[in-house]
Amino acid sequence: MQDVYGDSQLLRLPEVLKVLRIGRTAFYEGIKLGIYPKPIRMGKRTAVWLHGELKDVIKQAIAERSGSTRGEYAP
């Protein structure tokens, strides 16, 4: 998948769900469980997430799956 966002890019919820490829309910449950980062509040009804933090979550999931703890791909 091509990385069209920089690490400091702020993403709204629909973009976050596309990046993580999960549903809204699963995402908010993951926030409660500490799996996904908490939102950055930009206003009363506006929340955003840093793309770099979401990439870190994906890297961590890959590392846990492969047995690596450094967040790098280890075949």
Secondary structure, DSSP 4 states (H G I P E B T S, - for coil): ----S-TT-EE-HHHHHHHHT--HHHHHHHHHHTSSPPPEE-SSS-EEEEHHHHHHHHHHHHHHHHT-SSSS---
